[in-house]
Amino acid sequence: MAVATALGGLAAVLGLTTLLGRHGRRTVQTTSELLVASRGVTPWRNASAISGEYLSAAAYLGSAGLVLAYGADMLWLPVGATAGYVLLLAFVTAPLRRSGAYTISDFAEWRLGSRAVRRIVTGCVCFIGWFYLLPQFQGAGVTLRVLTGAPGWAGWALVVAAALVVVVSGGMRSITAVQAVQFWVKLVAVAVPAVALLALWRLDGGDPASGDIPHFGRDTRVRVGERLTVSVPADTTVTAWGHVDGARRDGEWLRLSAGTHTIGPATDVVFPSGATVPHARPLPVQDGETWAMPIGHGEGHGLFTGYSAILGVLLGTMGLPHILMRFYTNTCGSAARRTAALVPGLLALFYVFPVLYGMLGRLYTPELLLTGDLDATILLLPRRMVPGPAGALLTGLVAAGAFAAFISTSCGLVVAIAGTLSQCARRRAGITAFRVGVVFALAAPLPLLPRVGPQGAATLVTMALCVSACSLCPLLVLGIWWRGLTAPGAAAGLLLGGGLSVAAGVARLFCGPWTGWPAALLAHPAILLAPLSFAVMAAVSLLTRHRAPRWADRALARLHLPEDMPIR
């Protein structure tokens, strides 16, 4: 029954997406309607759409899994994501809307008068978008696999097809309606099961087991999909079918001593009730007190990774192209500012619930710490805590919210990439160029998915945020607030910060596994690269101050003065 309700939730989301997209298909006739919905979206509707677009696989699946594994250390993701919009409100939204540009690349060329900078910005937009699309596709594959047993590619195909239909036909006008409604779908889908499960936990005694390392509450059979190296916290006796520590086991009792062991692929292990949960390396083994303490306990070099991750999310949010493009749809700069002021409240309301799932997952789905399949936390909890038809219905609701997250975020990313590419290819981009860009934006990351491996959604999203923090964020802040920025300075900072952050992301995905300081630096380099990018842009601009655009004063006046004030 759980499979049927999950498929029903998926069908409901796809049907809703199709219906909402039809309105945009009837009205799109111009490039302005396709890229910025004719700049006529109201603040409340746009805030709902932005929140729906930003709450991606990382927020819906990844946050709960990170809290399950690392505890309070991982609260930097919801805190940083919400706080990033405060910086966006203060420094970027209204001036960027007053520039009149369609995309960030348009803004860069208008502000600096350089086609070369425009091309570099286009490259940054593409890499940010592709890094951000990877977790949407992978999250869809995980969701279908966990709930229905379908192969991972089926989830990718569903999200690609839905995004292609909505974006190609209606562009920004279609996805505005889709994203605004899907935010509330996601909120209901995550909140209703969370409240129900929390009530059941309280009826079950409400014991947080705060002093214990996670343990199995009942006899539990765990199937390991891929070869794992695990840390066993205490001596445990198990029954195994498959390969453990290189030896074949056929259902006999096996004593796992405290320490490190290997479990082969397609191996089944039965743990008795009360046994401590082995943790897939490199997940930390923590008791409840350590798990509940922030900063410095969950990962190696905890202070560095914690502060660098927070900085990456804060600054990265300011430069996300698919979020910034939404502010071009507002009627004016003041409307863009009101939109940005509403978004933190909507995000804060949503982020209360994934934290609850992470806490409950530590009690009811601890085997995910063994398999490392952390993104499945929110998907498995309803069936685990509420067996029977009620649990199946809650599972269907969660599945609907998950696919709403994948589709709404993917649509926004594809519009941002395709709009930027089409505007770069032609000074007056047409609808055909935009649609070709849509196909390219969706197709480019697909060959990488089989090679990505078991990366969590939040891990992949932080790579996109890091590239944004080290490239587009410095460009926007200095371009909006400092008249002395020059094209050579912007190009140097973009190439250095953006290039190194992209290289770190690629190395992390395809050249690992990494340990120690190399792992920390590749995972969270923003604390080094973002200030370096700011510094290089400023230093090179000062050295080339004679190349500052002659219209810089006029450009800044347009960015900061009210729209109805004449500029001479």
Secondary structure as UniProt FT lines:
FT   HELIX           2..27
FT   HELIX           31..36
FT   HELIX           37..39
FT   HELIX           43..54
FT   HELIX           58..62
FT   HELIX           63..70
FT   HELIX           71..75
FT   HELIX           76..91
FT   HELIX           93..98
FT   TURN            99..100
FT   HELIX           104..112
FT   HELIX           115..148
FT   HELIX           152..203
FT   TURN            204..205
FT   TURN            210..211
FT   STRAND          220..224
FT   STRAND          228..232
FT   STRAND          236..244
FT   TURN            245..246
FT   STRAND          247..256
FT   STRAND          259..263
FT   TURN            265..266
FT   STRAND          267..271
FT   TURN            273..274
FT   STRAND          279..280
FT   TURN            281..282
FT   HELIX           288..291
FT   TURN            300..301
FT   HELIX           302..319
FT   HELIX           321..327
FT   TURN            328..329
FT   HELIX           333..364
FT   TURN            366..367
FT   HELIX           368..371
FT   HELIX           374..376
FT   HELIX           377..385
FT   HELIX           389..425
FT   TURN            427..428
FT   HELIX           431..443
FT   TURN            444..445
FT   HELIX           446..448
FT   HELIX           449..452
FT   HELIX           457..470
FT   HELIX           472..481
FT   TURN            483..484
FT   HELIX           487..493
FT   HELIX           494..498
FT   HELIX           499..510
FT   HELIX           516..523
FT   HELIX           526..543
FT   HELIX           545..547
FT   TURN            550..551
FT   HELIX           552..560
FT   TURN            563..564
//
